[in-house]
Amino acid sequence: MNTNNHFDAIVIGGGPAGMTAGIYLSRARLKTLIISDGVLGGQMVLTHEIANYPGVESISGYQLSNIMKKQAKSFGCVIKSNSRVTDLQIEGEIKSVTLSDGTTYTSNAIILTPGGRSRTLNVPGEAAFKGQGISYCATCDGDFFTGKEIVVVGGGNSALEEAVSLTKYATKVTIVHQFDHFQAFEYAVEEAKANPKIHFIMESTITGFHGNEKLERVDIKNIKTGEVQNFATDGVFIFIGYVPNTEFLKGKVDMNQWNEILVNSDMATSIPGVYAAGDSIVKRYRQVTTAVGDGTIAALAASGYIHQLKSRHLHETLAH
Amino acid sequence: MLYTNLHHVMTAAEHQKLINENENVMICCGRMGPMCIPVYGIMEDLEEEYKHVKFADMEFDNPEAYVIRNVPEVRGFMGIPFTMYYKNGKLVKATSSIQSMSQVRAILDNEFAPVTVS
């Protein structure tokens, strides 16, 4: 075992849950590594203003993330951002994690905090027209569509609220939704329905994006009749919820039908020494505050597990 | 104001100076939003590794950023950030909206040069 690459605990995911776990573990003098797929902070950095994080009146997600990172580092936590996990062995007392650069790290405990990401439609043309007509952020890109006609995909709170906010710029907003009713709160539905610029195409989905230099048309398919219409539009905003980043855990830990990780009240998964926290676990409320709470529990439970493991090894050595 | 750890370009003159005085330059022009922050983060991570590339950012709403917003290469762009790659003062590649680490690496390796391990 390469001792330089061996840690007491490895945290996979660098959002608020993972960084909190990193802070607690390293402060408890456990050698800790945080591996983050993207930039540190997870979905928290995507929030312009956080005004409900107790003790902090108002802060951007990016700044809060930078403070958490600084705290974790100050206790000696090692952080590798923009690093992708390519292999993971979590059974047994020594776990191993291999990254895309080929380096393998080992540890006694693992905390899984991979978080979630915005769902994409995953249909032809979506990747090609991202930034050239397709957007996932109304506040970022809304003003590019001033005086233009656009489509909003989705039927939840985000979709309806963003559709209303986009009417500040666009002359016409068409909401395309797969069901005959909306999942959003009634007030959001009422507000969208009362807006004269907003139109609805229900029980339909986008099956393709077309254009030359930028997006010009979309295929909208009626799910009931199967009929496809070629719809001219300048832009499409997609707000169809979130998915957990747990593909790499399939068959390794127990998950539910939506690929959310199953944990007990100690944030322990089905595998001894493996804990999980944050948006990727089964839970109802996904907030920075709840992620920080889960991360704390996972780190404390993992510390207990690591100490037990170490003292057992010590006793076994002494007995020989 | 962009509160990143990157070098900030504030004026059109500074922009010109930066691309004239450095062979390889990557400038991310955006705001402090969800599509831009991940790109700044990637650049901060790559800065140490790609020593032959000068990394910088410029605020999208700065009037001086017309040097990026008004070039023909970004005509079809409808998503921030606009990320620009310059070689010997000339624009060689531009992307719109969020990019992944592997996408940025591929452009740097292709347009400039891969990192040589000594």
Interface residues (C-beta under 8 A of the other chain):
Chain A: G38 V39 L40 G41 V45 L46 T47 H48 S60 Y62 Q63 S81 N82 K130 G131 Q132 G133 I134 S135 Y136 C137 T139 C140 D141 F144 F145 E213 K214 G235
Chain B: Y3 R31 M32 G33 P34 M35 C36 I37 P38 Y40 G41 I42 D45 R75 G76 F77 M78 G79 I80 T95 S96 S97 I98 S100 M101
